[in-house]
Amino acid sequence: MPLDWTPDSGDIVALGENLEVVATLPDGAFTVVYLDPPFNTGRSQTRHETTSVRGSRAGAVTGFKGVQYERIRGDLMKYDDRFDDYWSFLEPRLAEAWRLLADDGTLYLHLDYREAHYAKVLLDALFGRASFLNEIIWAYDYGAKSRSHWPTKHDTILVYVKNPQGYHFDSSAVDREPYMAPGLVTPEKAERGKLPTDVWWHTIVSPTGREKTGYPTQKPEGILRRIVQASSREGDWILDFFAGSGTTGAVASALGRRFVLVDSNPDAVAVMRKRLPAATFV
């Protein structure tokens, strides 16, 4: 489904298969692309037959340390015979993310511990190793806790930039957080707070909180707020391939950014209609 989108368009929420929708958007249109795909927790995915068309950047085929991209992909498959189904789904979406990013743009890929190590190697191949900016650990403490191993209470957000020499990052725009040991810094520093590091301690969406929409995989606004503040400016465009409850749009709108959100689930779009009533729904 082609989107009638220009840089002067209003905010858009599109119901449709995201690879088909974003393929109609122009190159280099977005300052931030955020992907929060379904985690491959059960390792049972519907296979999507798609052709991965990587961007035209120099060296895109050679990739990581001069090793051919398909060789990397093949080697990873040897370690996990279920790997191919998930990555035949996600890989073409990562290639589209690279195409759609502005030259100073940033990709945030939100995964869990099961897939982050695979994604890091493949993104090095797709974007180039020099484009890796950060591995953010979002740590939380909620829900059941295993007694047979260390409880897994974090997600991983991989951060890659389109142009390692010219990406936008404004630490001064990010909300500061309290020092964990305020007595070890001056009162002035304690009052101002500190810039978040690459480990983000942030609760999940409270079941009884203001943000709660009822959507099962809803992410907290505080996580998206840091992303949007740091890697975009007022008026910039933000794209979310797997929009879910619309948190990316809610944060972008509150911070004066524009957004395109895509989701194939009618229930998600119904939630976003209530949450983002000023957007255009297509």
Secondary structure, 3 states (H helix, E strand, C coil): CCCCCCCCCCCEEEECCHHHHHCCCCCCCEEEEEECCCCCCCCCCCCCCCCCCCCCCCCCCCCHHHCCHHHHHHHHHHHCCCHHHHHHHHHHHHHHHHHHEEEEEEEEEEECCCCHHHHHHHHHHHHCHHHEEEEEEEECCCCCCCCCCCCCCEEEEEEEECCCCCCCCCHHHCCCECCCCHHHCCHHHHHHCECCCCEEECCCCCCCCCCCCCCCCCCCHHHHHHHHHHHCCCCCEEEECCCCCCHHHHHHHHCCCEEEEEECCHHHHHHHHHHCCCCEEC
